[in-house]
Amino acid sequence: GTTIDDALGEAFDKTAKLLDLGYPGGPNIEKFSKLGDKNFYKLPEPIINRAGCNLSFAGLKTAVLRESKNTNNNLQLRYNLAASFQNTVNKILLNKTKEAMKQFRDKTLLKGKISFVVAGGVAANQSIRENLSQVCKETNFIPLFPNLKFCGDNAAMIAWAGIKRYKKKLTNELDFV
């Protein structure tokens, strides 16, 4: 699957901006969310029940925008909105990851433990790590997360893709302009 609109990191950054938390948004949302009630706001879970593994975060961002206008700079409401956003993201990732793992098992017929790599900036988020680690435990996958210092700007994800391509002997000439 893929995101059909906005990347998850972008949703974190936008939410942080709406809550006046600065950039990059992910670490600040995570800190703020620890002080809030994750069930305070009922935020949408776009395409969560649609078949397949695609993700959508545009509607979630719009809902955060709408709710942020009603916080009136109330610090506890901002904490609650950050916590509700992060909780909603985790529910979406839980659902779609389980579906992706099921489809992978069905298509490959592999039964043993399989590695599940999570990389990119959002992979630094501890609640997402815990959530996806639990999914892996339930579905007999081995969660692999880069060291936190390698979770910025998708560097680890790009490196991993490069390694996979290189092992398949998929290289490109470097003579482009």
C-alpha positions as CSV (number, residue, x, y, z in Angstrom):
1,G,0.0,0.0,0.0
2,T,0.9,3.6,-0.2
3,T,-0.6,7.0,0.9
4,I,-3.1,8.2,-1.6
5,D,-2.6,11.8,-0.6
6,D,-0.4,13.0,2.2
7,A,2.6,11.3,3.8
8,L,2.3,10.4,7.5
9,G,5.3,12.6,8.4
10,E,3.6,15.5,6.7
11,A,0.5,14.9,8.8
12,F,2.7,15.0,11.9
13,D,4.4,18.2,10.8
14,K,1.1,19.9,9.9
15,T,-0.5,18.9,13.2
16,A,2.5,20.3,15.1
17,K,2.2,23.5,13.2
18,L,-1.5,23.8,14.0
19,L,-0.7,23.3,17.7
20,D,2.2,25.7,17.5
21,L,4.8,23.1,18.4
22,G,7.4,23.8,15.8
23,Y,9.3,21.7,13.3
24,P,9.9,18.8,12.9
25,G,6.5,17.9,14.2
26,G,6.9,14.2,15.1
27,P,9.0,14.5,18.3
28,N,7.0,17.4,19.5
29,I,3.6,15.7,18.9
30,E,4.9,12.7,20.8
31,K,6.0,14.8,23.8
32,F,2.8,16.7,23.9
33,S,0.6,13.6,23.5
34,K,2.0,12.1,26.7
35,L,0.2,14.9,28.6
36,G,-3.2,14.5,26.9
37,D,-6.2,12.2,26.8
38,K,-5.9,10.1,23.6
39,N,-9.7,9.5,23.6
40,F,-10.8,13.1,24.1
41,Y,-11.3,13.8,20.4
42,K,-12.9,11.4,18.0
43,L,-10.9,12.0,14.8
44,P,-11.6,10.3,11.4
45,E,-9.8,7.2,10.3
46,P,-9.8,7.8,6.5
47,I,-10.3,4.7,4.4
48,I,-9.5,2.4,7.4
49,N,-12.3,0.0,6.4
50,R,-11.6,0.1,2.7
51,A,-10.1,-3.0,1.3
52,G,-6.4,-3.0,0.6
53,C,-3.4,-1.4,2.3
54,N,-3.5,2.2,1.1
55,L,-3.5,5.0,3.6
56,S,-4.9,8.5,3.6
57,F,-4.1,11.3,6.1
58,A,-5.6,14.3,4.4
59,G,-9.0,14.0,6.1
60,L,-7.3,13.5,9.5
61,K,-5.2,16.6,8.9
62,T,-8.4,18.6,8.1
63,A,-10.1,17.3,11.2
64,V,-7.1,18.4,13.3
65,L,-7.3,21.9,11.7
66,R,-11.0,22.1,12.5
67,E,-10.5,21.1,16.1
68,S,-7.4,23.2,16.6
69,K,-9.5,26.3,15.9
70,N,-11.6,25.5,19.0
71,T,-8.8,25.0,21.5
72,N,-8.5,28.8,22.1
73,N,-4.9,28.2,23.2
74,N,-6.1,26.0,26.1
75,L,-3.0,24.0,26.8
76,Q,-4.9,20.9,28.0
77,L,-7.0,20.8,24.8
78,R,-3.9,21.1,22.7
79,Y,-2.4,18.1,24.7
80,N,-5.6,16.2,24.1
81,L,-5.6,17.0,20.4
82,A,-2.0,15.8,20.0
83,A,-2.8,12.6,21.9
84,S,-5.9,12.0,19.9
85,F,-4.1,12.5,16.7
86,Q,-1.3,10.1,17.6
87,N,-3.8,7.5,18.9
88,T,-5.8,7.8,15.6
89,V,-2.6,7.3,13.6
90,N,-1.8,4.2,15.6
91,K,-5.2,2.8,15.0
92,I,-4.9,3.4,11.2
93,L,-1.4,1.9,11.1
94,L,-2.5,-1.1,13.2
95,N,-5.4,-1.9,10.9
96,K,-3.6,-1.4,7.6
97,T,-0.4,-3.2,8.8
98,K,-2.4,-6.2,9.8
99,E,-4.0,-6.3,6.4
100,A,-0.7,-5.9,4.6
101,M,0.8,-8.7,6.6
102,K,-2.2,-10.9,5.9
103,Q,-1.9,-10.2,2.2
104,F,1.8,-10.9,2.2
105,R,1.3,-14.3,3.9
106,D,-1.5,-15.2,1.5
107,K,0.6,-14.2,-1.6
108,T,3.9,-15.7,-0.6
109,L,2.7,-18.7,1.5
110,L,5.7,-18.1,3.8
111,K,4.9,-19.4,7.3
112,G,7.9,-18.6,9.5
113,K,9.1,-15.4,11.1
114,I,9.5,-12.7,8.5
115,S,11.3,-9.4,9.0
116,F,9.1,-6.3,9.0
117,V,11.2,-3.1,8.5
118,V,9.9,0.3,9.6
119,A,12.0,3.2,8.5
120,G,11.8,6.9,7.9
121,G,11.2,9.8,10.2
122,V,8.0,8.5,11.7
123,A,9.9,5.3,12.8
124,A,11.4,7.4,15.6
125,N,8.0,7.7,17.3
126,Q,7.9,5.4,20.4
127,S,4.2,4.8,20.4
128,I,4.3,3.8,16.7
129,R,7.2,1.5,17.4
130,E,5.4,-0.1,20.3
131,N,2.2,-0.4,18.3
132,L,3.9,-2.0,15.3
133,S,6.0,-4.3,17.5
134,Q,2.8,-5.6,19.1
135,V,1.3,-6.2,15.6
136,C,4.5,-8.1,14.7
137,K,4.2,-10.2,17.8
138,E,0.6,-11.1,17.0
139,T,1.3,-12.0,13.4
140,N,4.7,-13.8,13.7
141,F,6.8,-11.0,12.1
142,I,10.1,-9.7,13.4
143,P,10.0,-5.9,13.8
144,L,13.2,-4.1,12.6
145,F,13.6,-0.4,13.5
146,P,16.7,1.6,12.7
147,N,18.6,3.2,15.5
148,L,16.8,6.5,16.4
149,K,19.7,8.6,15.0
150,F,19.0,7.1,11.6
151,C,15.3,7.9,11.6
152,G,15.4,11.4,10.2
153,D,14.5,12.5,6.7
154,N,13.9,8.9,5.4
155,A,17.7,8.3,5.1
156,A,17.4,4.8,6.5
157,M,14.5,4.0,4.2
158,I,16.4,5.2,1.1
159,A,19.5,3.2,2.2
160,W,17.5,0.1,2.7
161,A,15.9,0.4,-0.7
162,G,19.3,0.9,-2.2
163,I,20.7,-2.3,-0.5
164,K,17.7,-4.3,-1.7
165,R,18.1,-3.0,-5.3
166,Y,21.9,-3.7,-5.2
167,K,21.4,-7.3,-4.0
168,K,19.0,-7.8,-6.9
169,K,21.7,-6.3,-9.2
170,L,19.3,-3.5,-10.1
171,T,21.8,-0.6,-10.7
172,N,21.6,2.5,-12.7
173,E,24.3,4.3,-14.8
174,L,25.4,7.5,-13.3
175,D,25.6,9.3,-16.6
176,F,22.4,11.3,-16.3
177,V,22.1,15.0,-16.4
